[in-house]
Amino acid sequence: MKKCPTCWLWLVFVVCLWSCSDNALKNTCGDGRLDRVNEVCDHGANNGKYGQCKTDCSGMGPFCGDGHTDSPDEICDDGDDNGAYDHCQADCRGRGPFCGDGHADSPQEVCDDGDDNGAYEHCKADCSGPGSFCGDGHIDSPHEICDDGENNGAENFCRTDCSGMGPFCGDGHTDSPQETCDDGDDNGTYNHCKSDCSGMGPYCGDGNLDAPHEVCDRGADNSNACGDCSANCQGVVSNCFSKCLVKQIQIQDEQLVVRAWCDGQTREFRFYEQDSSQLNSATLATQSIVLTAMSHGYHVNFYELQDMGAYSRFSQVEVVRDGSE
């Protein structure tokens, strides 16, 4: 039998043709086998579903991480940033940690009050820390009138709620134990509290001569007695009266006789009936005095209390020495 060298070539060609035709029929999109020539992806019966290959096997279909929000399977999709701070969750089921979610997500956040971020007494809008609040040392209008930071509530500083000044020297209230005296705007002036509220300032009765308000000051010894500094510190009492002790009042020889113990001796004062018309009506002591007469440097004050005949109007007498004599 004669050999045919080309027959083997034909045989190989036929076998190859049959094999290739068979594979072409079997390797179709959707068979679950990846045809590296015609397919990029083949998940068989799952092709076209979420997270699977496209129906034409040309690549992946919609999936978490493709950067598109594929509803209803996804709520959020930031592609390669999924799972990172301020991006979508890794499973695309929602927003991941972010400033405003109400959780302090360390290390990116220091403080997070959710929807209240940026509002007074809440976190800053960027979650980098607390926002403005009473006690930060800044007056945050219109919420605050005064803010002294950590000193709020202390003497001479703002109130703890920043609504204004707290107790301070000059508010008109004695705030114990820091203050002994507080006359408000009058502090530091004569006859008022000291400017530091530690006690009374200069006043009549402190024993110090406080010019120009005082002429004299003998402290507790101030009085309206003759020779003493006056109670209002305006001078020494000189034109004063010293009372005498009235010992006897009687009518004798048609005269009104008054005997009184004055300056260590008994003095006698006589008034004739006709003298009554000359008695002046000056009131020296009280409004109860009816008439006053002068005799040898003494004032004799007559009172109407009981009937004594012709001198019934002058039934009681007070004798005082005129200090000017």
C-alpha positions in Angstrom: 0.0 0.0 0.0 1.3 3.3 -1.0 1.7 5.9 1.8 0.1 9.3 1.6 2.2 12.0 3.3 -0.5 14.7 3.2 -3.2 12.5 4.6 -2.1 13.1 8.2 -2.3 16.8 7.7 -5.9 16.5 6.5 -6.7 14.2 9.4 -5.4 16.7 11.9 -7.3 19.5 10.2 -10.6 17.5 10.4 -10.1 16.6 14.0 -9.3 20.2 15.0 -12.3 21.5 13.0 -14.6 19.1 14.8 -13.1 19.9 18.2 -13.4 23.7 17.7 -16.9 23.5 16.4 -17.9 21.4 19.5 -16.3 23.9 22.0 -18.0 26.8 20.2 -21.3 25.1 20.7 -20.6 24.4 24.4 -18.9 27.7 25.5 -21.8 30.1 25.3 -22.6 33.1 27.6 -24.6 31.8 30.4 -23.0 28.4 30.7 -21.1 29.4 33.7 -17.8 28.8 32.0 -15.5 31.7 31.1 -14.8 31.9 27.5 -11.6 34.0 27.6 -12.0 34.9 24.0 -15.6 36.2 23.9 -16.5 36.6 27.7 -15.3 38.8 30.5 -17.5 37.3 33.1 -20.0 34.4 33.2 -22.0 33.5 36.3 -24.4 31.2 34.4 -28.0 31.4 35.4 -27.2 34.4 37.8 -26.1 36.6 34.9 -28.1 39.8 35.0 -28.7 39.7 38.7 -27.3 42.2 41.3 -23.7 41.5 42.1 -23.4 39.1 39.2 -22.2 39.3 35.5 -24.1 41.1 32.9 -26.4 39.2 30.7 -24.0 39.4 27.7 -21.0 38.3 29.8 -19.2 41.5 28.8 -18.4 42.3 32.4 -19.8 42.7 36.0 -23.3 44.0 36.3 -24.4 46.4 39.1 -22.6 45.7 42.4 -21.6 47.4 45.7 -18.5 49.4 44.9 -19.2 50.4 41.3 -19.9 54.0 42.4 -23.5 53.9 41.4 -26.4 53.6 43.8 -28.2 50.6 42.5 -31.7 50.7 43.9 -33.3 48.8 45.6 -30.2 46.8 46.5 -28.1 49.8 47.6 -28.7 53.0 49.6 -25.3 54.5 49.0 -22.3 53.6 46.9 -19.0 55.6 46.9 -17.0 53.0 44.9 -13.5 52.4 46.2 -14.2 54.8 49.2 -16.9 52.6 50.6 -16.2 51.8 54.3 -14.0 54.9 54.8 -15.0 57.8 57.1 -17.6 60.1 55.7 -18.4 57.7 52.9 -20.8 54.8 52.3 -20.8 51.6 54.4 -18.8 48.8 53.0 -22.0 46.9 52.1 -23.6 49.9 50.5 -26.5 49.6 53.0 -26.2 53.2 54.1 -24.0 56.1 55.1 -20.9 55.2 57.1 -19.5 57.2 60.0 -19.8 61.0 59.4 -19.9 64.3 61.2 -23.5 64.7 62.1 -24.4 61.1 62.9 -24.5 61.8 66.6 -21.5 59.6 67.4 -18.0 60.9 68.1 -16.1 58.8 65.5 -12.5 58.8 66.7 -10.0 59.8 65.5 -11.7 62.0 62.9 -14.1 63.6 65.5 -13.9 65.0 69.0 -17.6 65.8 69.4 -20.8 65.0 67.5 -24.3 66.2 68.5 -26.0 65.2 65.3 -28.4 67.8 63.9 -27.5 70.2 66.7 -23.9 70.6 65.5 -23.1 74.2 65.1 -25.8 75.4 67.5 -25.1 77.2 70.8 -23.8 74.9 73.6 -23.3 72.0 71.1 -20.5 70.7 69.0 -18.9 72.7 66.2 -20.3 72.2 62.7 -17.2 70.2 61.7 -17.1 68.0 64.9 -13.6 69.2 65.7 -14.7 70.1 69.3 -17.3 71.9 71.5 -18.8 74.9 69.9 -19.7 78.2 71.8 -21.0 77.7 75.3 -21.3 79.5 78.7 -17.9 79.1 80.2 -15.7 79.3 77.2 -14.6 82.8 78.1 -16.2 84.5 75.0 -19.4 86.5 75.1 -21.6 84.6 72.6 -24.3 87.0 71.6 -27.3 86.8 71.8 -27.1 83.9 74.2 -24.7 85.5 76.7 -24.2 88.9 78.3 -21.1 88.0 80.2 -18.6 85.1 80.2 -15.5 84.9 82.4 -14.8 81.3 81.6 -13.7 79.2 84.6 -14.3 82.2 86.9 -18.0 82.3 86.3 -19.9 82.3 89.6 -17.0 83.8 91.6 -17.1 87.1 93.3 -16.7 90.0 90.9 -17.2 87.7 87.8 -20.1 86.6 85.6 -23.0 84.5 86.7 -22.8 80.8 86.2 -25.4 81.0 83.4 -23.7 83.9 81.7 -26.9 86.0 82.0 -25.0 88.9 83.5 -22.6 90.0 86.2 -22.7 87.9 89.4 -22.3 89.3 92.9 -19.7 92.1 92.8 -18.6 95.1 94.9 -20.8 97.9 93.7 -24.1 96.0 93.0 -25.7 97.5 96.1 -26.0 94.2 97.9 -23.8 93.0 100.7 -22.5 89.7 99.4 -21.2 87.8 102.4 -18.5 86.7 103.2 -16.7 88.7 100.5 -18.3 92.0 101.4 -19.0 93.8 104.7 -20.7 96.8 103.1 -22.0 97.7 99.6 -23.7 101.0 98.7 -23.6 100.5 95.0 -22.6 103.6 93.0 -22.0 105.5 96.3 -19.1 103.3 97.3 -16.0 105.3 98.0 -17.9 108.5 98.9 -18.3 110.2 102.3 -20.6 108.5 104.8 -20.8 105.4 102.5 -19.0 102.1 102.1 -15.3 101.8 101.0 -14.7 101.4 97.3 -13.6 97.7 97.9 -16.7 96.9 100.0 -14.5 95.9 103.0 -16.3 98.2 105.4 -17.6 101.7 106.0 -15.6 104.5 104.5 -15.1 107.9 106.2 -18.2 109.0 108.2 -19.2 111.2 111.0 -18.5 109.2 114.2 -15.4 107.3 113.0 -13.1 109.5 115.2 -11.2 110.9 112.2 -11.5 114.4 110.9 -12.7 113.9 107.3 -12.4 117.3 105.6 -14.1 119.0 104.0 -17.2 117.1 105.2 -16.5 117.5 109.0 -15.3 120.3 111.3 -14.8 117.9 114.2 -15.2 114.2 115.0 -14.7 112.7 118.4 -16.1 109.3 117.5 -18.5 107.8 120.1 -18.2 111.0 122.2 -19.9 113.1 119.5 -23.1 114.6 121.1 -25.1 117.7 121.3 -23.9 118.3 124.8 -22.3 121.6 125.6 -18.6 121.5 124.7 -18.8 118.3 122.7 -18.5 117.8 119.0 -21.9 118.0 117.5 -23.7 114.7 116.4 -23.4 115.8 112.8 -19.6 116.7 113.2 -20.2 120.3 112.1 -18.6 121.9 115.1 -18.2 122.1 118.9 -21.5 122.8 120.7 -20.9 126.2 122.4 -24.2 128.1 122.4 -25.9 125.4 124.5 -28.2 125.1 127.5 -27.5 123.3 130.8 -30.6 122.3 132.7 -31.1 123.3 136.4 -33.0 121.4 139.0 -36.2 123.2 139.8 -36.7 122.8 143.6 -39.6 125.2 144.4 -42.3 127.2 142.6 -44.5 129.5 144.7 -46.3 132.8 144.8 -44.8 135.2 147.3 -45.6 138.9 147.7 -47.6 138.9 144.5 -44.6 137.5 142.7 -44.0 134.1 141.0 -40.9 132.8 142.7 -38.8 130.0 141.1 -36.0 128.5 143.0 -33.6 126.1 141.2 -30.2 124.4 141.8 -27.9 125.7 139.1 -24.1 125.5 138.9 -23.7 124.2 142.4 -26.0 126.8 144.2 -29.6 127.7 144.6 -30.8 130.5 142.4 -34.0 132.4 142.8 -36.0 133.9 140.0 -38.8 136.4 140.7 -41.4 137.5 138.2 -44.1 140.2 139.0 -47.6 139.8 137.6 -47.0 142.7 135.2 -43.9 140.8 133.9 -46.2 138.3 132.2 -47.1 140.8 129.6 -43.4 141.2 128.7 -42.6 137.5 128.5 -41.7 136.6 124.9 -43.2 133.6 123.1 -40.0 132.1 121.7 -39.9 128.2 121.9 -36.5 126.9 122.9 -37.0 123.3 123.8 -40.3 121.7 122.8 -43.6 122.8 121.5 -45.1 122.2 124.9 -43.4 125.4 126.2 -45.9 128.2 126.5 -43.6 131.2 127.3 -39.9 131.8 127.9 -38.4 134.5 130.0 -34.7 135.5 130.5 -33.2 136.2 133.8 -29.5 136.7 134.6 -28.3 134.4 131.8 -31.0 131.8 132.4 -33.9 130.8 130.4 -37.0 130.1 132.4 -39.5 128.1 130.4 -43.1 128.2 131.6 -45.7 125.4 131.0 -49.5 125.5 131.5 -50.3 122.4 133.6 -52.3 123.4 136.7 -54.0 126.3 138.4 -51.9 128.5 140.6 -54.0 131.6 140.9 -52.9 134.6 138.9 -50.0 132.6 137.4 -52.1 129.7 136.3 -50.6 129.7 132.8 -47.1 129.3 134.3 -47.7 126.4 136.7 -44.6 124.3 135.8 -41.2 125.8 135.1 -37.9 124.6 133.5 -34.7 126.5 134.1 -31.7 126.2 131.8 -28.4 128.0 131.7 -27.6 129.9 128.5 -24.3 128.5 127.4 -23.4 131.6 125.5 -23.0 133.5 128.8 
